[in-house]
Amino acid sequence: MPPPAPTPDLTPDKARAVAGAAQRVYVLAAHPDWRDSRVNSRLLAAAQAVPGMDVNDLYGSYPDYAIDVPAEQARLAAAQLVVLVHPVQWYSMPALLKLWLDEVLTWGWAYGAGGTALRGKDLWLVATTGGPESSYHPQGYNRYFFDAFLPPYEQTAALCGMRFLPPLVLHGAHTAPQAEVDAHIATFGQRLASYPAWPELDELAECPACEVPASDRPSEEVASVAGLSQDARAPSGGSAVHAVTSAGAQ
Ligand SMILES: Cc1cc2nc3c(=O)[nH]c(=O)nc-3n(C[C@H](O)[C@H](O)[C@H](O)COP(=O)(O)O)c2cc1C
């Protein structure tokens, strides 16, 4: 299915962003309270400072949680790299970013029959945690290595035919020395500016989802037998995707 054309009711800002498709990088930054942010606010500013990026402050754009799905799909379709920037909250993403996934990555567009709009694109997670790296350990209070919390991201990417790039994670965001935070922000900005010329990309599989047999993908028939509406169709499990394992810590 070809990506949808930009809708005529885009705001001037969004239309400019979509028209500037040469940027090919869409940064979605989600923080429920930027005033309290030490690190993500600087990541947002760093992304905005890189020429040609399409940057969306998600909570700023949608304070009422009324996500403009056609506009978001147009911005995604124009990008080659999609970047999710957020603080880890309850071992996952902030609520508005989860809602964005629920509403924007629709069946028949992002996955399922004809859902090829994101196929071949890259997804990059850039996250911060409050817990220090030592807490993400079997003997730490978070009990699991940080990688254990990544499969939902990896599999979301895989089901959509996207390549999940090794995440950039800053642990202990409140207590990390200033020099470490500064270096992290600089790395992020350099990565955005130099994409796709990242050394580690050569070693990644081109399209992890290509390993999923077409018969294992959620089909319209299965969804209707299950009595789900199209919007409510959930990706089915059980596929044989080989997720890219990544070293979560920076
Ligand atoms: C509601 C909520 C849930 C959180 N859950 C986690 C968590 O599961 N793991 C963790 O390490 N930190 C957690 N934190 C801490 C945030 O990740 C941390 O404050 C943030 O990464 C700091 O980034 P910032 O300076 O940009 O705000 C949570 C914070 C809030 C407000």
The ligand as a Tripos MOL2 file, in Angstrom:
@<TRIPOS>MOLECULE
LIG
   31    33     1     0     0
SMALL
NO_CHARGES

@<TRIPOS>ATOM
      1 C1          6.0010    7.9780   36.4380 C.3       1 LIG1
      2 C2          7.4650    7.6800   36.3790 C.ar      1 LIG1
      3 C3          7.8760    6.3790   36.2110 C.ar      1 LIG1
      4 C4          9.2480    6.0920   36.1550 C.ar      1 LIG1
      5 N1          9.6420    4.8010   35.9600 N.ar      1 LIG1
      6 C5         10.9580    4.5230   35.8900 C.ar      1 LIG1
      7 C6         11.4020    3.1930   35.6380 C.ar      1 LIG1
      8 O1         10.6090    2.2710   35.4250 O.2       1 LIG1
      9 N2         12.7380    2.9590   35.6080 N.ar      1 LIG1
     10 C7         13.6670    3.9440   35.7990 C.ar      1 LIG1
     11 O2         14.8580    3.6550   35.7650 O.2       1 LIG1
     12 N3         13.2740    5.2300   36.0110 N.ar      1 LIG1
     13 C8         11.9500    5.5330   36.0480 C.ar      1 LIG1
     14 N4         11.5510    6.8230   36.2280 N.ar      1 LIG1
     15 C9         12.5600    7.8790   36.2780 C.3       1 LIG1
     16 C10        12.7270    8.5610   34.9020 C.3       1 LIG1
     17 O3         13.1390    7.6270   33.9350 O.3       1 LIG1
     18 C11        13.7280    9.6830   35.0200 C.3       1 LIG1
     19 O4         13.1660   10.6550   35.8630 O.3       1 LIG1
     20 C12        14.0490   10.2840   33.6670 C.3       1 LIG1
     21 O5         14.6900    9.3420   32.8420 O.3       1 LIG1
     22 C13        14.9530   11.4680   33.8230 C.3       1 LIG1
     23 O6         15.0550   12.1290   32.5700 O.3       1 LIG1
     24 P1         14.7600   13.6970   32.4730 P.3       1 LIG1
     25 O7         15.8840   14.3800   33.2050 O.co2     1 LIG1
     26 O8         14.7650   14.0530   31.0410 O.co2     1 LIG1
     27 O9         13.4310   13.9450   33.1110 O.co2     1 LIG1
     28 C14        10.2100    7.1340   36.2900 C.ar      1 LIG1
     29 C15         9.7530    8.4440   36.4450 C.ar      1 LIG1
     30 C16         8.4020    8.7130   36.5030 C.ar      1 LIG1
     31 C17         7.9660   10.1520   36.6670 C.3       1 LIG1
@<TRIPOS>BOND
     1     1     2 1
     2     2     3 ar
     3     2    30 ar
     4     3     4 ar
     5     4     5 ar
     6     4    28 ar
     7     5     6 ar
     8     6     7 ar
     9     6    13 1
    10     7     8 2
    11     7     9 ar
    12     9    10 ar
    13    10    11 2
    14    10    12 ar
    15    12    13 ar
    16    13    14 ar
    17    14    15 1
    18    14    28 ar
    19    15    16 1
    20    16    17 1
    21    16    18 1
    22    18    19 1
    23    18    20 1
    24    20    21 1
    25    20    22 1
    26    22    23 1
    27    23    24 1
    28    24    25 2
    29    24    26 1
    30    24    27 1
    31    28    29 ar
    32    29    30 ar
    33    30    31 1
@<TRIPOS>SUBSTRUCTURE
     1 LIG1         1 GROUP 0 **** ****
